[in-house]
Amino acid sequence: MQVPLMDLKAEYVALKPQMTEAIDEALSSMQLVLGPNVQRLEQQWAELVGVEHAIGVGSGTDALIIALRALGIAPGDEVITVGWTFIATIEAIILVGAQPVVVDIELDYYCLNPELLEEAITTRTRAIIPVHVYGHPADMAAINDVADEHNLQVIEDCAQAHLARYGGEAVGSLGDCGIFSFYMSKNLSGYGEGGIITTGDDKLAEQIRLLRNHGYTSRYEHEIIGYNSRLDEIQAAILNVKLERLEWGNQRRRELAAIYDKALADLPIITPAVAAPAEHVYHLYTIRTPERDSLSTHLEQNDISFATHYRSPAHLQPACRPYGLHLAELPVTQQAAEEVLQLPIHPYLSDEQIEYVAETVRGFFA
Ligand SMILES: Cc1ncc(COP(=O)(O)O)c(C=O)c1O
């Protein structure tokens, strides 16, 4: 039996009629940018996240850059984040001219360890970007406490955590703003690039709207230097169709995670933990074992796809060397890099497939 890490084709087959109709409608209207589909998505996303504003942009990376710019982060500023993330989080900080400062994670949840914030704060620190990695919210209460005390802004990186909740509130509503990616692997994904920024702050939202569209205010008028980062109508039409299944998909991911949790409970591996009041949406199902590499080979031999995010953490990438990030001492990040492995999890995975994966993992340890 083959088990892929994700199955975009199964989702397409399930939604093909609605998808085809939505794309056809978007094309027939020939309103190709920032039209009714984008507006509908923005409105629905704002409601789901529980904020006043959701602003569609070109990608999750653009969302980070635009959020940082809108908050006024500029050269000379420092922004604290984690090395345990996709490179885009760090890249965006560098692209606005600021200095990333990376701190370690909590081993159980893989998110930023709030206890390490105080010692990372300097007179130049302006913002914190916690990453809700794998779909597990970071400890936002503790992070916001430190941010409030030091007058820092908080951008939640929710690229992997669509509709995950913390204390009953959706991520993306807990900081000054939140960013989401609609890249094809995400819990809600388009068939190209896309992203969205959420905020409850009217002024910030206005700035974000200007920045995503060349600082455009009215015909022939550009108030500030911005970006070409408009979410396109075809992507928004696709996202609106898929959005109807997002809660179902997240629920299915939780069910599958529970099957794995039970089936793998007595093995010498660490399965994902959930830190109350966080609610996980299992973008990825991450296990940890010092035998990661031989387990990977065993999975490969049994036709099971897997991933090892982040075998090579973002701050250790060659691109980050000129910024000195490799000098940060992050022992927990280092341990995680050596031990984590992601098993297949996606809403279209069958019970037979997940049982096969669990059996194969059990077989390795037998
Ligand atoms: C944590 C995190 N932040 C940001 C991004 C960037 O999103 P995009 O690929 O849409 O630019 C990603 C995407 O993989 C991500 O995983």
The ligand as a Gaussian input file, in Angstrom:
#p B3LYP/6-31G(d) Opt

LIG

0 1
 C        5.733000      28.863000       9.242000
 C        5.620000      29.433000       7.860000
 N        5.693000      30.767000       7.685000
 C        5.585000      31.322000       6.470000
 C        5.405000      30.556000       5.334000
 C        5.381000      31.221000       3.996000
 O        4.201000      31.028000       3.279000
 P        4.201000      31.024000       1.666000
 O        4.823000      29.761000       1.212000
 O        2.743000      31.125000       1.326000
 O        4.949000      32.228000       1.229000
 C        5.303000      29.165000       5.466000
 C        5.071000      28.336000       4.282000
 O        5.491000      27.259000       4.085000
 C        5.424000      28.592000       6.757000
 O        5.355000      27.255000       6.943000

